[in-house]
Amino acid sequence: MLSPAQLPEVEPARKRLLDQAGQDLQGFFEVRRRHSIHPNDRFRMRPGYANFQPIAAGEHLASNRHGNVTAQIKGRIFMPLYQSQGDDGYFIVSKIPDRRVRRSVYLRRMRFQRYLPLFPGIRRHPEHDHMLLVKPKFFRRLGPSLLNVLGYRKMSRQKGELLFVKRPYDLEGPSPLDKLES
């Protein structure tokens, strides 16, 4: 809401943060796994993990009432739980390649999702425009990347089809500042 001239200290601070983060932490990341916990799990994160620290598949990250909790895949740990509140033990994230981000921007600007029901094995949900029903056989051939690039996330199965949902933000975009109530 303020011009850069009104906050001259912001740009040097932004540059300093980016320099400290390093090249491998700049850009966009996607959540690949979420380790959910319940109050009776007795979840305990192993000490010493920091946000975006690289981890290996099979690495011992925590323990719970069942024993050791290991990383399902390699990636970077995000938000390791060290307090007693919350139901997210940790997330495993990975960097989204720049070419995939550019492809996503291009396809979304073209509103390519309008054409998805023309593909065999994909149809709109009969009651919700922001949902797609996809036959598993077609999905295996296509893979998740096209649907993910267009903002769809797999939610569940419905009568032998996979249900993909597009989040409301992806449908409408952010509200302009002048539309927000004060």
LINJOQUI-V762945 format. One line per field, one symbol per residue. ss: DSSP state (A for helix, B for strand, O for the rest). burial: b if it has 16 or more other C-alpha atoms within 10 Angstrom, else e. Layout:
# LINJOQUI-V762945
ss=???
burial=???
This chain:
# LINJOQUI-V762945
ss=OOOAAAOOAAAAAAAAAAAAAOAAAOOOBBBBBBBBOOAAAOOBBOOOOOOOOBBOOOOBBBBBOOBBBBOOOOBBBBOOOOOOOOOBBBBBBBBOOAAAAAAAAAAAAOOAAAAAAAOOOBBBOOOOOOBBBBBAAAAAAAOOAAAAAOOBBBBBBBOOBBBBBBOAAAAAOOOOAAAOOO
burial=eeeeeeeeeeeeeeeeeeeeeeeeeeeeeeeebeeeeeeeeebbbeeebeebeebeeeeebbbeeeeebebbebbbbbebbbeeeeeebbbbbbbeeeeeeeebeeebeeeebeebeeeeebebbeeeebbbbbbbeebeeeeeebbebbbbbbeeeeeebbbbbbeeeeeeeeeeeeeeee
